[in-house]
Structures are given as C-alpha cells and as structure tokens.
Amino acid sequence: MGGSMLGDLLLVTAIKLGRRSFVKQIFAAIHQPTRQVAASELTVDYANHLDKGGFGAVYKVVGWARSVKLGLQVYDVSSMQCPSPYLMQLLGVRTSPPIHLVLEFMDGGDLRGYLDKKGEAVPVEYSTLEVAWVVVNALADLHNVGPLHRDLKSQNVLLSSTSCIKVADFGSAWDDTSTMTAGVGTPHWMAPEVRAYGAKYDASVDIYWFGVIVTELNTFQVPYVDVNMPPLQMMNEVAAGRLRPSLRADCPTWLRMLATACMAHDRTQRPSAYDIV
C-alpha cells in the first residue's frame, strides 16, 4: 500500500474495525506522495496483460527499489488523484510518452469474482459490512474533493491477500457541476437519471450505484439476473422507477433499508456518503 509493513497492518486493522478517525490518522502518517519514476526504474511485463481500465491497459511491473509487484496502468489522459485509504492510490508517474501511472497491485481480484465463488474455499473472507463500509468511505473521500466516480460496480472494488479493499477505475470520474452524457457507466448498475441525455446530476448518482453493490453483497448475483426481458426494456423500467435489483427474502432489515434508501428513484431522497458513514 505504499507505507511500512507495520503501518499497512495497522491501517487494515483500523479499517476492519470501522474506525474512520483512526484510519484517517494512520493513513496520513504512512501515505507517501506520488513521485516521478524514471523509465529505468520500471520493468514492465507487457506480455502479462492484467486488465483494461477506464483509460488504458493494466500490466504488472516488477522492480522499483524493493522488487515489489505493483499495478501499472498506461493512461492516454491525465487523471485526478484523491488521497484516501479506501481508493486505489497513484504511487508514481513516468511522464515520458506514453505516460505510465504506477498503482497499487491488488492480488485478490475483484468483488464480482469473489461473490461468484461464494460457497467455495477462498484465501480471505470479507463480510458484507466490511465491504460496504470501505466502498461508502471511498465515496465520501472522493465526493469531498469534487469528482464523481460514475462507474461504481463490483468489478471496480478490488481485493488483496492482505485483506485490503480498494475502490478503483476512475475512467469515468467527472466534476459534479458538469453536464453528463447518457450511457456513462455500466447499464446494470446505472442510476435512473443517467438514462436522460444531457442531464445534470450529482453525487447521489454514485450512491445509487453503491445501493446496487449492496444488493450484490446480499444475493451474490449480478443485478437483474432474475429479470427476463430485453436489455432496453429493462433499462426503461429502471428509469421509470418500476424496477430495482432484488434482495433475498432473508436479507437483514438494516441492509434492506440501506439498499432501498440508496436506490430511491428520487435522487434527493438518497443519503449522502457522509450520512451513511
């Protein structure tokens, strides 16, 4: 995570305990600012393509002083960076073209993959409360500095073998005062108001996406997997407020209330990230 091993352990422990104030203090003490990285410091395995993010391809890099494996993303445009223990952090930048951003390497895959394996033996177990708490804190920190995520989904919640959880991929991040285009984000997680071309929306759109992730944490399934209708019709039903991702019949009351509030059709009725934390 960029700090000392002890500092990282304390940070993960504080996050697991849900102690936001302690997390903030520990992160401030161990966080290292983004630094310039020379091309000679990076040994990139371009044959080892990990993923494709919002701005470019993701590769694995070995080296950089301590031979630590890090995530490397090649970006076509610049990106805002929000210092937060709940968000994927930018560790270094190589400014010579093409621009390379060195990111934290999360070796546990994403939340969607983890939920797909529910019932199987997995190296690290994550509770519903733990994941939800990290994601909403990530939104609180992100919204505090201005941008919206606009593509929050289980595939963008990354996990590691050290029990660390991070929200990633800001390929759709945008200033909350701007007019957005329709179709931003992934349809199954998309808020109703996003369907309107040229509509203005605010941080509440990310809260809706968070609510959908909460339903995934309860059902372990992709949203609307139980809905049998053409995609366009399904999205129109969502936009009209007649359809939402389902929850299990035995869903805990607190979790059902949280998901329902976050997915309110009237965006002014949704809680803010700070209301939730």
Buried (B, 14 or more C-beta within 10 A) or exposed (E): BBBEEEBBBBBBBBBBEBEBEBBBBBBEEBBEEBEEBEEEBBEBEEEEEBBEBBBBBBBBBBBBEEEEEBBBBBBEEEBEBBBBBBBBBBBBBBEEEEBBBBBBBBBBBBBBBBBBEEEEEBEEEBEBBBBBBBBBBBBBBBBEEBBBBBBBBBBBBBBBEBBBBBBBBBBBBBEBEEEBEEEBBBBBBBBBBBBEEEBEBBBBBBBBBBBBBBBBBBBBBBBBEEBEEEEEEBBBBBBEEEBBBBBEEEBEEEBBEBBBBBBBBEBEEBBBBEEBB
